[in-house]
Amino acid sequence: MPGESPMSQQRESSTATERLATVRSRIEAACRQAGRNPDDVKLIAVGKTKPAAVIAALADAGLVDFGENYVQEATEKIASLDAPGLTWHFIGHIQSNKCADVAKHFDWVHTVDRAKIARRLDAAAARLGRSLNVLIQVNVDEEAGKSGVLAHELPDLVEEVAALPALVLRGLMTIPAPVSGQDAQRRPFAQLRRLLESVRSPGDAMDCLSMGMSADLEAAIAEGATHVRVGTALFGPRQY
Ligand SMILES: *Cc1c(COP(=O)(O)O)cnc(C)c1O
């Protein structure tokens, strides 16, 4: 971050590791409530706008999965971290001219929402001789102007993505409109879970639901989230 002193980064790092314990206990409590094994819920730390030093502190504390929204910001951080054991998740809106960079630097892409992007990611991954885990982003609330396929468009996109050899289609992702109260929060997550069940076929690798953020991870876990994407609860508020 511009203008941040090493002192303030150090402070931010120790706060983030303290918050990590809190977030982990929220996940464990939600799993206990839902009768689920906490090992089946991956915590992805969403580090957009946050300095590499703070991410490094969480990695030192044992966190493996990190999410980023912006390709340029992410590639700079990934390069400066030099931590080969980490798993990087791309969770931002994908532009077609960034597919090659995304395929090169990330292990997972949560935000595939059109066939053109899927084909470009596939071609880029194939050229690099690697495969990419991908999720299809669904606009479950059918909010106008929001990324993600609509439920009725999902089966066709699943078919197209599943046929691409360098992509492994792992499941679905959503970012519902913020609402308060667990019952209301659970509704779109339940919808995503049912959608996944409706498009799966025997023997496929579609066993992932990326849903739940700082404000609603309990509701998402109750509905079967396998990946929660948490920014604010780990890093504090973002300053743009
Ligand atoms: C920023 C972001 C998050 C994290 O949100 P918080 O509310 O800060 O936890 C999760 N998912 C996506 C796609 C994001 O862009």
The ligand as a Gaussian input file, in Angstrom:
#p B3LYP/6-31G(d) Opt

LIG

0 1
 C      -13.875000      -8.859000      -1.523000
 C      -14.476000     -10.181000      -1.767000
 C      -14.672000     -11.108000      -0.725000
 C      -14.380000     -10.794000       0.726000
 O      -15.389000     -10.000000       1.239000
 P      -15.423000      -9.592000       2.809000
 O      -16.814000      -9.132000       2.993000
 O      -14.413000      -8.514000       2.969000
 O      -15.106000     -10.806000       3.568000
 C      -15.167000     -12.351000      -1.048000
 N      -15.470000     -12.682000      -2.318000
 C      -15.301000     -11.827000      -3.341000
 C      -15.647000     -12.261000      -4.708000
 C      -14.810000     -10.555000      -3.092000
 O      -14.664000      -9.695000      -4.118000

